[in-house]
Amino acid sequence: MVKLRDLDPSASPLDYYGAELRRLREAAGLSQPQLGSCVFVTASLIGQIETTRRVPTRDFSERVDAALGTDGLFSRLVGLVLRSQLPTWFQPYAEMEAQASFISTYQCQLVYGLLQTEAYARALLGVDHPGREPELVAARMERQRILERGTPPALWVVLGEAVLHQEVGGQDVMRGQLARLLEFRDHPWVQVQVLPYSVGQHTGMMGSFNLLRFEDDPDLFYAESYDTGHMTANSQVIRERSVGYARLQSCALSTGGSAELIARVMEERYGQRAAPEGRTVA
């Protein structure tokens, strides 16, 4: 069993979560093994979360809410906890992304985070953060919940063709990731286009970037380097990049043509073809 230690609930969302879990567990008269039995985890895991040595998942939080009758407290807290696990320099963008009504992104190397599978994200994050994959992947999957809202943001994605060929995590992972992209071909709020190699030089060759549009706030431009992000509402930058994005879309394949290319790459490079509805077949 993990040795208890005092927590400062104001230190971070994770500390607050751990302190509340311990407080409400004890108020319910439950030991760590007893609560673990109720939510189907070990007493050690309960102790590790209570002492901030492990980051809770959304599934764990929902089960704790049910076991302790806490009216969704931990399900609400876990979003803040997972967001706090994102790199500090990325957190401001994630907060803006969650509030945007329209997201436009051009990605020249990787699938955009909102469309990544868990396996693809795990392979990426494991390169620079070995050992921290569980919490970082959970944080990335938490970002994707905005697409499940009653009124999700409109998401337009242009992917450079290289994204389809850059093998991340092995062939199985890439098959799953490309299949995931195909699931959006008829989605009412998500549009995926591929910018083919045949376009040659284009306005996105300086790198990936995102544009966020809001109901009542100024638009934002975002781009990042290895360990920092740059976000601005400068009207001239927004104007130039909006025109640049429109040019990328006009050069990219249609959504139907993009789906055909994704399916072809899946079959020829990763050994599986896609059924017309977006399902994959051997």
Salt bridges, closest charged atoms under 4 A:
GLU20 OE1 - ARG23 NH2 2.85
GLU26 OE2 - ARG25 NH2 3.90
GLU50 OE2 - ARG25 NE 2.55
ASP59 OD2 - ARG63 NH2 2.64
GLU97 OE2 - ARG143 NH2 2.82
GLU118 OE1 - ARG122 NH2 3.58
GLU135 OE2 - ARG132 NE 3.47
GLU142 OE2 - ARG58 NH2 2.39
GLU142 OE2 - ARG145 NE 3.63
GLU161 OE2 - HIS165 NE2 3.40
ASP172 OD1 - ARG175 NH2 1.95
GLU183 OE1 - ARG180 NH1 3.02
GLU277 OE1 - ARG279 NH2 3.26
